[in-house]
Amino acid sequence: TKVPAQLVGRDSTSDIAVVSVNKNEIPDSIRDSIKPAPMGNSDELEVGELAVAIGNPIDESYHNTVTAGVISALDREISLPDKKLNLIQTDAAINPGNSGGALVGSAGTVIGINTVKLVDSKIEGMGFAIPINDVKPIVEELMNKGTVARPYLGITGADVTEETAAFLDFPIGIYVQDVMPGSGAYAAGIQK
């Protein structure tokens, strides 16, 4: 059943968003049968456990698809063009369109949120999910504030290596190229 939804908040760093629906928009015939999925504890996962990925791969013609596999690895650091994520690796098929769907463990609880898969002619069955314990505080902050506050220094800098320091007669460390107005660095008096 499709109903209108509103964006509550999104966090591009973690690839998580929260949407809400108006309960009155849900047809009476199914309203009372809808229940939230129970959340698991991703810190208790073990490699080899059952993993079931739920999602809508490709397009609407394949909606509500379930694929099964195992937890292949934990704490896999995946580098994407704009971020690094520590993820659960599974061989349950994660296809385009599955992102945002649940990764469910053997106890029937949500243990992760499907997010990405590696695609290459030499790779098969390498999908990834955001651990649910990482998701919970982000969802809570999105629901309460609509955004996730992240600390940042407020400078644009460049590494000054031993070699660079000797060449330019600079100390080893970080060269401050710019300071963002209103940032913590600006308030502390750090200068370009």
Salt bridges, closest charged atoms under 4 A:
ASP11 OD2 - ARG150 NH2 2.33
ASP28 OD1 - ARG31 NH2 2.76
GLU77 OE2 - LYS84 NZ 3.88
ASP82 OD2 - LYS83 NZ 3.76
